[in-house]
Each structure stands twice: as structure tokens, then as C-alpha cells.
Amino acid sequence: MTQEADLLIINENTEYQSRYQKFFGSNGFNVLTAQKAPQVLDLLQKAPVEIVLIGFKKPPAPNTALAKLLDLIKDFDQRIEVLLVAPKFSRDFAIKAIQRGAADCISEPDNLNAILTPLGREFQALRALLRPTWS
């Protein structure tokens, strides 16, 4: 049976996953979570994910495992929007991540409500453009 999902949260920290899953689930998103990159392709094949939210305590070098993960997601479906969330991003990191396929790099707010605006903007724009072609 295929699960419904709008949002896939990737983070190795289970507390982070749980916090974000509860928050976004209570705000109308269908949420899946993954801890490691190998789980991602399996989840993408099982559920219609529209946005992937990748969280970090500290952003990795953009040409490492993150680059492979962005490639994996974009090779699976170019329509999936990827948002990166961390306490802080360098300008160089953000530029390289966006060049690699991320839609945006968001500084993790103290209040999760602040993340709904950029996430909702990506979500609504994607649905408005692509939902008719997914039927």
C-alpha cells in the first residue's frame, strides 16, 4: 500500500525528526522521516513526496554526501523541492547548495512557525504548477 506524503524530513537526530514531524503534521502536512540517505530512495518510491526538508546541526561541505543526496533526489524527480535547514549557513554554502539543486537554505528559527512561510510558499507554488500533471 502506498503512503501519502507531501513532506519528507531527513535528519539523523530522532528528536529533531519527532519535533518536526509533530509540528508539520499538526499544520496539515503528510510527513515521512528518514535518518540516513539510503532510506530516501525507498521512501520516494513509496510515497508522493513534494518537498524534502534536510536538517543539520552544522552544514556539511556541499561537495560531500549532501551533494550525492541532492543528486539522488533530483535524479528521482526534478519536481521535488529540497529545503536545507540549519542554525546557520555561510553564503558560499548556500550558493553551492542551490547550484546543486536545493530550492533554499533556511536558518532554523527558535519558533518553528517561522519556517512555515518559506515551506508553504514552496509547497503552494509547486502544487499550483504541477498538481494537474500528477493525475
C-alpha positions in Angstrom: 0.0 0.0 0.0 1.3 3.4 -0.9 1.6 6.0 1.8 0.6 9.6 1.3 3.3 12.2 1.9 3.8 15.8 1.0 7.0 16.3 3.1 10.0 14.1 3.7 12.2 15.1 6.7 15.8 13.9 6.6 17.8 14.2 9.8 19.9 11.7 11.8 18.6 13.2 15.1 15.4 11.4 16.1 14.4 14.2 18.5 14.6 16.7 15.6 12.6 14.3 13.4 9.9 13.8 16.0 9.6 17.6 16.8 9.4 18.5 13.1 7.0 15.6 12.3 4.6 16.6 15.1 4.8 20.3 14.1 4.3 19.9 10.3 1.7 17.1 10.8 -0.4 19.4 13.0 -0.1 22.1 10.3 -1.7 19.9 7.6 1.3 18.2 6.1 1.6 14.5 5.5 5.1 13.7 6.8 7.6 10.9 6.3 11.0 10.8 8.0 14.4 9.3 7.2 17.6 9.2 9.2 20.1 8.2 6.5 20.4 8.7 2.8 19.9 5.0 1.9 16.3 5.2 3.2 15.5 8.2 1.0 15.1 6.4 -2.4 12.9 3.7 -0.9 10.6 6.4 0.7 10.5 8.4 -2.5 9.4 5.3 -4.4 6.6 4.5 -1.9 5.1 8.0 -1.4 4.4 11.1 -3.5 6.9 13.5 -1.8 6.7 17.1 -3.0 9.2 18.7 -0.6 12.2 17.3 1.2 13.5 19.1 4.3 17.1 18.2 5.2 18.1 19.4 8.6 21.7 19.8 10.0 23.2 20.8 13.3 26.1 22.1 11.2 26.0 22.2 7.4 28.4 19.7 5.8 30.7 20.6 2.9 28.4 20.9 -0.1 30.5 18.6 -2.3 30.2 15.6 0.0 27.3 13.3 1.0 24.9 16.2 0.7 25.8 16.6 -3.0 25.1 12.9 -3.5 21.8 13.2 -1.6 20.7 16.2 -3.7 21.6 14.4 -6.9 19.7 11.3 -5.8 16.5 13.3 -5.0 16.7 15.4 -8.2 17.5 12.3 -10.4 14.4 10.6 -8.9 12.2 13.6 -9.7 13.2 17.1 -10.7 9.9 18.5 -9.4 10.7 17.7 -5.7 11.8 20.9 -3.9 14.6 20.5 -1.4 15.0 22.9 1.5 18.0 22.8 3.8 17.6 23.8 7.4 20.5 24.5 9.9 21.2 27.0 12.6 23.5 29.0 10.3 24.7 28.8 6.7 27.6 30.5 5.1 26.9 32.4 1.9 29.3 30.1 0.0 27.5 27.0 1.2 24.1 28.4 0.3 25.2 29.3 -3.2 26.8 25.9 -3.8 23.8 24.0 -2.4 21.4 26.0 -4.6 23.5 25.4 -7.6 23.4 21.7 -6.8 19.6 21.7 -6.7 18.4 22.9 -3.3 15.5 25.4 -3.5 16.5 27.3 -0.4 18.7 27.3 2.7 16.7 28.3 5.8 18.2 29.3 9.1 16.5 27.2 11.7 14.3 29.5 13.8 13.7 29.3 17.5 10.0 29.2 16.7 9.0 26.7 14.1 6.1 28.8 12.9 8.7 31.0 11.2 9.6 28.1 8.9 6.0 27.7 7.6 6.2 30.8 5.4 9.1 29.6 3.2 7.9 26.0 3.3 4.3 27.0 2.5 5.5 29.2 -0.4 7.4 26.3 -2.0 4.6 23.9 -1.4 1.9 26.1 -2.8 3.9 27.1 -5.9 4.8 23.5 -6.6 1.2 22.3 -6.2 -0.1 25.1 -8.4 2.3 24.3 -11.2 2.5 20.6 -11.1 -0.5 19.0 -9.5 -2.6 18.8 -12.7 0.2 16.8 -14.4 0.4 14.3 -11.5 -3.1 12.9 -12.1 
